[in-house]
């Protein structure tokens, strides 16, 4: 900051406040200040108009007027020095209005201190200097690309540069024969009238304008107007410098959209963790009852309960996969890769569509029985197909036909040479066709770009198709798109096929039995502790439980010589799973530990394995998965 004194103008009708602020300014540590005091609105206007101060401290209450009015009027008249509003009530609405009007800060008098005031003034001055520097740099960089033109007070174009030609689509010889209203459309004509009034009074104006160019392209420009007294010996004219900030605003909106997605992902992760904690005792209790209930009708109901608990767990995984978008956990790895029969996925999606899509959309499927298998992640491929079907639905707002087909294709060398992404090998082709609005030729090459969307703001993230492409490519496949406006679109997904039979889910077989080993089970969810303890005891294990890491450490110290294995949740209050594991390893470097989590992401799994845990269980787990993992670790 400059070492010369900061010139401060205090605008306040209370002399006591002036005396207090004067004393505070003398206490400043890093900068000296020269204080001038005026006590009414009109005197303040004159003082501000002289431009002799570095900063203004303005009281909100100024007799018949208020500080907010003074702030707005001063900025309208071209004042660029920072304003700090002083309020007596701490009214949140007034504070918000002040910031929207251009104040750099607002301070409540009852909370004000010398250090707080110094900090606020220093920030305001530094911000002004930074903004001035940025404006200078931007002017140097943008001078060659800014649209610069001159028009008279009747809006007739007098000068038109090359950048203006590029931005608006009119050649100079064309523009010089026209008025501004014939070269582009203004979305807000009232703003033009206001800008003209200001530039005639103050000699300059700047602000944002929203315009539509010759080629119907919507643009946003940062516009700066300067009144030129004479232009080629003609009457006064206006010099306009327009900077195209459309892309900048788009990036800002995309950044905010990304932040919202990250927030949604964080929320979904928390919900997934809680849901998995809920589903774990339901699933294990149902499986335990299956071995104990003898009454026939009850035995018929239990498999329904188990199947739906597993379905709920899979839905949680799908939600997490979607919210991760382009994250590597969503489409960058195939840790859950298995041999799949696509027809099962397509039938599930067909059922979802029939239950949730409008009745005005007719769904037709053609899925042959002899489809080959693919190696892939069922959750990710479900996301791909569901996303394409939802896009097809959105393309038919008034109804239509959605057709889903699948077929085997053996790609030969000739076909591979004609299709850059194809290889000579077997593929399964999944085709999703609609007869909706279609995709314009001008944008079809951009539909897979991240954040590109034709939907209204808030109705589309622009991540759907980019995520689809990422997943398909990660599976070794590719996508072809065909579309005609007002006739519809067709997406063909090519996935490498296998000639091996699909991997079927293991049926629950007889559960492994223990030999009376003592297991310490740690989880902050009481229901999970209780059902796991019962399940393990039913399988001839002895179990002690703890509800957090601190209790677990105490029990481990007490029963160290007896405990054969520790199972601990990763997310617990007071002491988390990683800290619990490290502490137990200090007590006994050879302790055998299985880590458990309701949110099995790489952020949880990798650190656990790095510490040397023997296995990792994801919630919700079945009794068989639990016992099989324990048996493997203990070495039965």
C-alpha positions in Angstrom: 0.0 0.0 0.0 1.2 3.6 -0.7 2.9 5.1 2.4 1.3 8.6 1.8 -1.7 9.2 4.2 -5.1 7.9 3.2 -7.5 10.7 2.8 -10.8 9.7 4.5 -14.0 11.6 4.2 -16.5 10.9 7.0 -20.1 11.7 6.2 -22.1 11.6 9.5 -24.4 14.0 11.3 -23.3 12.9 14.8 -20.3 14.7 16.1 -19.7 12.0 18.8 -19.2 9.5 16.0 -16.7 11.8 14.3 -14.7 12.2 17.5 -14.7 8.4 18.1 -13.7 7.6 14.5 -10.9 10.2 14.6 -9.5 8.6 17.7 -9.7 5.2 16.0 -7.8 6.4 12.9 -5.0 7.6 15.2 -4.6 4.0 16.5 -4.0 2.5 13.1 -0.9 0.4 13.0 0.0 0.1 9.3 -1.2 3.3 7.7 -1.7 6.9 8.5 -5.0 8.7 7.7 -6.1 12.3 7.1 -9.7 12.7 8.2 -12.2 15.3 6.9 -15.7 15.4 8.3 -19.0 16.7 6.8 -22.3 16.4 8.5 -25.0 16.6 5.8 -26.0 15.2 2.4 -25.5 18.4 0.3 -22.1 19.2 1.7 -21.1 15.6 1.1 -22.1 15.7 -2.5 -19.9 18.8 -3.1 -17.0 17.2 -1.3 -17.3 14.0 -3.3 -17.5 15.9 -6.6 -14.1 17.4 -5.9 -12.5 13.9 -6.0 -10.0 14.8 -3.2 -10.4 11.7 -1.1 -9.3 8.1 -1.2 -12.3 6.6 0.6 -15.7 7.6 2.0 -17.2 6.5 5.3 -20.9 7.1 5.0 -23.5 6.9 7.8 -26.8 5.4 6.7 -28.9 8.1 8.5 -28.4 11.6 7.1 -31.4 13.6 8.0 -34.1 13.6 5.2 -31.7 11.5 3.0 -29.6 8.4 3.7 -26.2 7.2 2.9 -27.5 4.6 0.4 -29.0 7.4 -1.7 -25.7 9.3 -1.6 -23.7 6.2 -2.6 -26.0 5.5 -5.6 -26.0 9.1 -6.8 -22.2 9.4 -6.5 -21.5 6.2 -8.5 -24.0 7.4 -11.1 -22.1 10.7 -11.4 -18.9 8.8 -12.0 -17.3 8.5 -8.6 -14.9 5.5 -8.5 -13.5 5.8 -4.9 -14.6 3.1 -2.5 -17.5 3.6 -0.1 -18.0 1.9 3.3 -21.5 2.2 4.8 -21.9 2.7 8.6 -25.1 1.4 10.1 -26.5 1.7 13.6 -29.1 -1.0 13.5 -27.2 -3.8 11.7 -30.1 -4.2 9.3 -29.3 -7.1 6.9 -31.5 -5.8 4.1 -29.8 -2.4 4.2 -26.4 -4.1 4.1 -27.4 -6.2 1.1 -28.7 -3.1 -0.7 -25.5 -1.3 0.0 -23.3 -4.0 -1.5 -25.6 -4.3 -4.5 -25.3 -0.6 -5.0 -21.5 -0.7 -5.0 -20.3 -0.3 -1.4 -17.2 -2.3 -0.7 -18.1 -3.0 2.9 -20.7 -2.3 5.6 -19.9 -1.9 9.3 -22.2 -1.9 12.3 -21.3 0.9 14.6 -22.0 -1.0 17.8 -19.5 -3.7 16.7 -16.9 -1.3 15.3 -13.3 -1.2 16.7 -10.1 0.5 15.5 -8.6 -2.8 14.1 -11.8 -3.7 12.3 -12.0 -0.2 10.8 -8.4 -0.3 9.7 -8.8 -3.7 8.1 -11.9 -2.6 6.2 -10.2 0.6 4.9 -7.0 -1.2 3.9 -9.1 -3.9 2.0 -11.1 -1.2 0.2 -8.0 0.7 -0.9 -6.1 -2.4 -2.0 -9.2 -3.6 -3.9 -9.4 -0.3 -5.8 -5.8 -0.5 -6.7 -6.1 -4.1 -7.8 -9.2 -3.4 -9.9 -7.4 -0.4 -11.6 -4.4 -2.6 -12.4 -6.7 -5.3 -13.8 -8.5 -2.7 -16.0 -5.2 -1.4 -17.3 -4.0 -4.9 -18.2 -7.3 -5.9 -19.7 -7.2 -2.7 -21.9 -3.8 -3.6 -23.2 -4.8 -7.2 -24.0 -8.2 -6.5 -25.4 -7.5 -3.4 -27.5 -7.0 -5.5 -30.7 -10.1 -7.6 -30.2 -12.6 -5.0 -28.9 -15.4 -3.8 -31.2 -14.8 -0.1 -31.5 -17.2 2.2 -33.4 -18.5 5.7 -33.3 -22.1 6.9 -33.9 -23.7 10.3 -33.8 -26.5 11.3 -31.5 -29.0 10.0 -34.1 -27.3 6.5 -33.9 -25.8 6.8 -37.4 -22.6 4.8 -37.6 -19.5 7.0 -38.4 -16.7 4.6 -37.7 -16.6 0.7 -37.6 -13.5 -1.3 -36.9 -12.5 -4.9 -37.9 -13.3 -6.4 -34.5 -16.8 -4.8 -34.8 -17.2 -6.6 -38.1 -16.3 -9.9 -36.5 -18.5 -9.4 -33.5 -21.7 -8.2 -35.2 -21.3 -9.8 -38.7 -21.5 -6.5 -40.7 -18.7 -5.3 -43.0 -17.6 -1.7 -42.5 -19.1 -0.6 -45.8 -22.5 -2.0 -44.7 -22.4 -0.6 -41.2 -21.5 2.9 -42.3 -24.9 3.1 -44.1 -26.9 2.0 -41.2 -28.0 3.1 -37.7 -27.2 1.0 -34.6 -30.7 -0.3 -34.3 -30.4 -1.9 -37.7 -27.1 -3.7 -36.9 -28.2 -5.6 -33.8 -31.1 -6.0 -31.4 -30.9 -4.7 -27.8 -32.7 -6.9 -25.3 -33.2 -4.0 -22.9 -34.0 -0.7 -24.7 -34.6 1.1 -21.4 -31.0 0.5 -20.4 -29.9 2.3 -23.6 -32.0 5.4 -22.7 -30.4 5.4 -19.2 -26.9 5.0 -20.6 -27.4 7.9 -23.1 -28.6 10.2 -20.3 -25.6 9.4 -18.2 -23.0 9.8 -21.0 -24.5 13.2 -22.0 -24.3 14.4 -18.4 -21.0 12.9 -17.3 -19.2 12.3 -20.6 -18.9 8.6 -20.1 -20.8 5.4 -19.2 -20.0 1.8 -18.9 -22.1 -1.3 -18.3 -23.2 -4.7 -19.6 -25.5 -5.0 -22.7 -27.3 -8.0 -24.0 -27.6 -8.1 -27.7 -28.5 -10.3 -30.7 -26.2 -10.0 -33.7 -26.9 -10.2 -37.5 -26.7 -14.1 -37.3 -29.1 -14.3 -34.4 -26.3 -15.0 -31.9 -26.9 -13.8 -28.4 -23.9 -12.0 -26.9 -23.1 -10.1 -23.8 -20.8 -7.1 -24.1 -19.0 -4.9 -21.5 -19.7 -1.6 -23.2 -17.8 1.7 -22.5 -19.2 4.9 -24.0 -17.3 8.2 -24.2 -18.8 11.5 -25.5 -16.7 13.0 -28.2 -17.3 16.8 -28.6 -16.4 16.7 -32.3 -15.9 13.9 -34.8 -14.5 15.1 -38.1 -15.9 18.6 -37.6 -19.4 17.1 -37.1 -21.7 17.4 -34.1 -20.9 15.6 -30.9 -20.7 11.8 -31.2 -20.3 8.8 -29.0 -17.3 6.5 -29.1 -18.2 2.9 -28.1 -15.8 0.2 -27.1 -17.5 -3.2 -26.7 -15.7 -6.2 -25.2 -17.4 -9.6 -25.9 -17.7 -11.3 -22.5 -20.2 -14.0 -23.5 -17.6 -16.8 -23.1 -16.5 -15.3 -19.7 -20.1 -15.3 -18.4 -20.7 -18.8 -19.8 -17.6 -20.0 -17.9 -18.8 -18.3 -14.8 -22.2 -20.0 -15.0 -20.5 -23.3 -15.7 -18.2 -22.8 -12.7 -21.3 -22.1 -10.5 -23.0 -25.1 -12.0 -20.0 -27.3 -11.2 -20.0 -26.0 -7.6 -23.7 -27.0 -7.4 -22.9 -30.4 -8.8 -20.1 -30.8 -6.2 -22.6 -29.9 -3.5 -25.1 -32.4 -4.8 -22.4 -35.0 -4.9 -21.4 -34.3 -1.3 -25.0 -34.4 -0.2 -25.6 -37.7 -2.2 -22.5 -39.2 -0.6 -23.8 -38.4 2.9 -27.3 -39.8 2.0 -25.7 -42.9 0.5 -23.7 -43.5 3.7 -26.8 -43.2 5.8 -28.9 -45.4 3.5 -26.3 -48.1 3.5 -26.2 -48.1 7.3 -30.0 -48.5 7.2 -29.9 -51.3 4.6 -27.2 -53.3 6.3 -29.3 -54.4 9.3 -32.4 -55.0 7.1 -30.5 -57.3 4.8 -28.7 -59.2 7.5 -31.8 -59.6 9.6 -33.8 -60.9 6.7 -31.1 -63.4 6.0 -30.9 -64.5 9.6 -34.7 -65.0 9.7 -34.5 -67.0 6.5 -32.5 -69.7 8.4 -34.9 -69.6 11.4 -38.4 -69.1 10.2 -40.3 -72.3 9.5 -43.8 -71.1 8.6 -44.2 -71.4 4.8 -45.9 -68.1 4.0 -43.3 -66.1 6.0 -40.5 -68.0 4.2 -41.9 -66.9 0.9 -41.9 -63.2 2.0 -38.3 -63.1 3.2 -36.6 -63.5 -0.3 -38.7 -60.5 -1.4 -37.3 -58.4 1.5 -33.7 -59.5 0.7 -34.1 -58.8 -3.0 -35.5 -55.3 -2.5 -32.8 -54.5 0.1 -30.2 -55.4 -2.5 -32.0 -53.4 -5.1 -32.0 -50.4 -2.8 -28.2 -50.8 -2.4 -27.8 -50.9 -6.2 -29.9 -47.7 -6.5 -27.6 -46.0 -4.0 -24.6 -47.0 -6.2 -26.3 -45.6 -9.3 -27.0 -42.2 -7.6 -23.4 -42.0 -6.5 -22.2 -42.9 -10.0 -24.3 -40.1 -11.5 -23.4 -37.4 -9.1 -19.7 -38.1 -9.6 -20.2 -37.1 -13.3 -16.8 -37.2 -15.0 -14.9 -38.1 -11.9 -12.6 -41.1 -12.3 -14.7 -43.1 -9.9 -17.7 -42.7 -12.2 -16.2 -43.5 -15.6 -12.5 -43.8 -15.1 -12.2 -47.3 -13.7 -13.9 -50.7 -14.1 -13.3 -52.1 -10.6 -16.8 -53.6 -10.7 -16.3 -55.1 -14.2 -18.1 -58.4 -14.7 -19.4 -60.3 -17.7 -22.9 -59.0 -18.4 -25.8 -59.9 -20.5 -27.1 -56.6 -21.9 -30.6 -57.8 -22.4 -31.1 -57.9 -18.6 -30.1 -54.2 -18.3 -32.3 -53.3 -21.2 -35.4 -55.0 -19.7 -34.8 -53.3 -16.4 -34.6 -49.9 -18.2 -37.7 -50.7 -20.3 -39.6 -51.3 -17.0 -38.4 -48.0 -15.5 -39.3 -46.1 -18.7 -42.8 -47.6 -18.8 -43.4 -46.7 -15.1 -41.9 -43.1 -15.2 -42.1 -41.7 -18.8 -45.2 -39.9 -20.0 -47.9 -42.1 -21.5 -47.7 -40.1 -24.7 -44.4 -41.8 -25.4 -44.6 -45.2 -27.0 -41.8 -47.6 -26.1 -40.7 -50.3 -28.6 -37.9 -52.8 -27.8 -36.3 -55.4 -30.0 -33.9 -57.5 -27.9 -32.8 -60.8 -29.4 -32.2 -63.8 -27.1 -28.8 -64.7 -28.6 -27.0 -61.4 -27.6 -23.3 -61.8 -26.8 -22.0 -60.8 -23.4 -19.9 -57.7 -22.6 -17.4 -57.0 -19.9 -18.3 -54.0 -17.9 -19.7 -52.2 -14.9 -23.5 -52.8 -14.8 -24.1 -49.5 -12.8 -22.2 -47.4 -15.3 -23.8 -49.0 -18.4 -27.2 -48.6 -16.8 -26.3 -44.9 -16.4 -25.3 -44.6 -20.1 -28.5 -46.2 -21.4 -30.8 -44.4 -19.0 -29.2 -41.0 -19.9 -29.8 -41.6 -23.6 -33.4 -42.6 -23.0 -34.0 -39.5 -20.8 -32.6 -37.3 -23.6 -34.8 -39.0 -26.1 -37.8 -38.3 -23.8 -36.9 -34.6 -23.5 -36.6 -34.4 -27.4 -40.3 -35.5 -27.6 -42.2 -32.9 -25.4 -45.4 -33.7 -27.2 -45.0 -37.4 -27.3 -43.6 -39.8 -29.9 -41.9 -43.2 -30.2 -38.9 -44.3 -28.4 -37.3 -47.4 -29.9 -34.6 -49.5 -28.2 -32.8 -52.3 -30.1 -29.8 -54.5 -29.6 -27.9 -56.7 -32.0 -24.6 -58.6 -32.5 -22.1 -57.2 -35.0 -18.8 -58.8 -36.1 -16.7 -56.0 -37.4 -14.3 -56.9 -40.2 -11.2 -55.0 -41.4 -13.2 -53.1 -44.1 -15.7 -51.8 -41.6 -13.0 -50.9 -39.2 -11.2 -48.9 -41.9 -14.4 -46.9 -42.6 -15.1 -46.2 -38.9 -12.1 -44.6 -37.1 -13.1 -45.8 -33.6 -13.9 -49.4 -34.6 -11.6 -52.4 -34.4 -11.9 -55.8 -36.2 -13.7 -57.7 -33.4 -17.2 -58.6 -32.2 -19.4 -55.8 -30.9 -22.9 -55.4 -29.4 -24.8 -52.4 -30.8 -27.4 -50.8 -28.7 -29.5 -48.3 -30.6 -31.8 -45.7 -29.1 -34.0 -43.9 -31.6 -36.6 -41.1 -31.1 -38.8 -39.2 -33.6 -38.4 -35.9 -31.7 -37.1 -32.4 -32.5 -33.7 -33.6 -33.7 -30.3 -32.0 -33.4 -29.3 -29.0 -35.6 -26.3 -29.7 -37.8 -24.5 -26.6 -36.4 -24.2 -28.1 -32.9 -24.2 -31.9 -33.5 -20.3 -31.9 -33.3 -20.5 -30.3 -29.9 -23.0 -32.4 -28.0 -20.4 -34.5 -26.2 -18.5 -31.5 -25.0 -18.5 -31.1 -21.2 -21.0 -28.4 -20.0 -22.5 -28.0 -23.5 -26.3 -28.0 -23.3 -29.2 -26.6 -25.3 -31.5 -26.8 -22.4 -32.5 -23.7 -20.4 -30.3 -22.7 -17.4 -31.0 -24.9 -14.5 -32.6 -27.7 -16.6 -29.5 -29.3 -17.9 -25.9 -29.6 -16.6 -24.2 -30.3 -19.9 -22.5 -33.3 -18.3 -24.8 -36.1 -19.4 -23.5 -36.9 -22.8 -19.9 -36.2 -21.9 -20.2 -38.7 -19.1 -21.9 -41.2 -21.4 -19.0 -40.9 -23.9 -16.4 -41.2 -21.1 -18.0 -44.4 -19.8 -18.4 -46.0 -23.3 -14.8 -45.2 -24.2 -13.6 -46.6 -20.9 -15.4 -49.9 -21.9 -13.5 -49.9 -25.2 -16.5 -48.8 -27.2 -17.7 -45.8 -29.2 -20.9 -44.0 -30.2 -22.3 -42.9 -33.5 -25.0 -40.3 -33.8 -27.5 -39.6 -36.6 -30.0 -36.8 -36.5 -32.3 -34.7 -38.6 -34.1 -31.6 -37.4 -37.9 -32.2 -36.8 -37.4 -36.0 -37.6 -35.5 -37.3 -34.7 -32.2 -38.7 -33.5 -30.5 -42.1 -33.3 -27.7 -43.0 -30.9 -25.7 -46.2 -31.6 -23.6 -47.5 -28.7 -20.9 -50.0 -29.7 -19.6 -52.2 -26.9 -16.9 -54.9 -27.4 -18.5 -58.3 -27.0 -17.3 -61.5 -25.4 -17.9 -65.1 -26.4 -18.0 -66.3 -22.7 -21.2 -66.8 -20.7 -22.3 -64.1 -18.4 -21.3 -64.0 -14.7 -24.3 -64.8 -12.6 -24.7 -63.6 -9.1 -23.6 -66.1 -6.6 -26.5 -67.7 -4.7 -26.3 -67.7 -1.0 -24.8 -71.0 0.0 -24.2 -72.5 3.4 -22.5 -70.0 5.6 -19.0 -70.5 6.9 -18.8 -71.5 10.6 -16.3 -70.2 13.2 -14.5 -72.1 15.9 -15.3 -69.9 18.8 -12.9 -67.1 17.9 -13.4 -63.7 19.6 -14.2 -60.8 17.2 -14.3 -57.2 18.1 -16.9 -55.4 16.0 -16.8 -51.5 15.9 -19.6 -49.4 14.5 -21.5 -46.3 15.7 -24.8 -47.7 14.4 -26.4 -49.7 17.2 -28.6 -51.7 14.9 -25.6 -52.8 12.8 -23.7 -53.9 15.9 -26.7 -55.8 17.2 -27.5 -57.8 14.1 -23.9 -58.4 13.2 -23.3 -59.8 16.7 -26.3 -62.1 16.5 -25.3 -63.3 13.0 -21.7 -64.0 14.0 -22.8 -65.8 17.2 -25.2 -67.9 15.1 -22.1 -69.0 13.1 -20.1 -70.0 16.2 -18.1 -66.8 16.8 -17.9 -64.9 20.0 -18.4 -61.1 19.6 -17.8 -58.0 21.7 -19.0 -54.6 20.2 -17.9 -51.0 20.5 -19.7 -47.9 19.2 -16.7 -45.7 18.6 -12.9 -45.9 18.2 -12.1 -44.9 21.8 -14.3 -47.6 23.3 -12.8 -50.1 20.7 -9.3 -49.3 21.9 -10.2 -49.8 25.5 -11.8 -53.2 24.7 -8.9 -54.2 22.6 -6.4 -53.4 25.3 -8.5 -55.5 27.8 -9.0 -58.5 25.5 -5.9 -58.2 23.3 -4.7 -61.8 23.8 -8.2 -63.3 23.0 -9.3 -61.2 20.0 -8.6 -62.9 16.7 -10.0 -60.2 14.4 -11.2 -56.6 14.5 -14.0 -55.3 12.1 -14.2 -51.5 12.2 -16.4 -48.9 10.4 -14.4 -46.1 8.8 -16.7 -43.2 9.6 -17.4 -42.8 13.3 -17.6 -39.9 15.8 -14.9 -39.2 18.4 -12.3 -41.4 16.7 -12.6 -42.4 13.0 -11.7 -45.8 11.6 -8.3 -44.8 10.3 -7.2 -43.4 13.6 -8.6 -46.5 15.4 -6.6 -48.8 13.0 -3.4 -46.9 13.5 -3.8 -46.9 17.3 -4.5 -50.7 17.4 -1.4 -51.3 15.2 0.7 -49.4 17.7 -0.5 -51.7 20.4 -0.1 -54.9 18.3 1.5 -54.5 14.8 0.1 -58.0 13.9 -3.5 -57.2 14.6 -5.9 -58.5 11.8 -8.4 -55.9 10.7 -11.3 -55.8 8.3 -12.4 -52.2 7.3 -16.1 -51.5 6.7 -17.7 -48.4 5.1 -21.1 -47.3 3.8 -19.3 -45.1 1.3 -16.7 -47.3 -0.4 -14.9 -44.7 -2.5 -11.2 -44.7 -3.3 -10.7 -42.0 -0.6 -11.8 -44.5 1.9 -10.5 -47.8 0.5 -7.0 -46.8 -0.5 -5.9 -45.3 2.9 -7.3 -48.4 4.7 -5.3 -50.8 2.4 -2.2 -48.6 2.8 -2.4 -49.2 6.6 -2.4 -52.9 6.0 -6.0 -53.9 6.6 -6.7 -57.5 5.5 -10.0 -56.8 3.6 -12.6 -54.2 2.9 -16.4 -54.7 3.2 -18.9 -52.3 1.6 -22.2 -51.7 3.3 -24.8 -53.1 2.9 -23.1 -56.5 3.1 -24.8 -59.9 3.3 -24.2 -62.4 6.1 -22.5 -64.6 3.6 -20.2 -61.9 2.4 -19.3 -61.1 6.0 -18.6 -64.7 7.0 -16.7 -65.4 3.8 -14.4 -62.4 4.4 -13.9 -63.3 8.0 -13.1 -66.9 7.1 -10.6 -65.7 4.5 -8.8 -63.4 6.9 -8.7 -65.7 9.9 -7.6 -68.6 7.6 -10.3 -71.2 8.0 
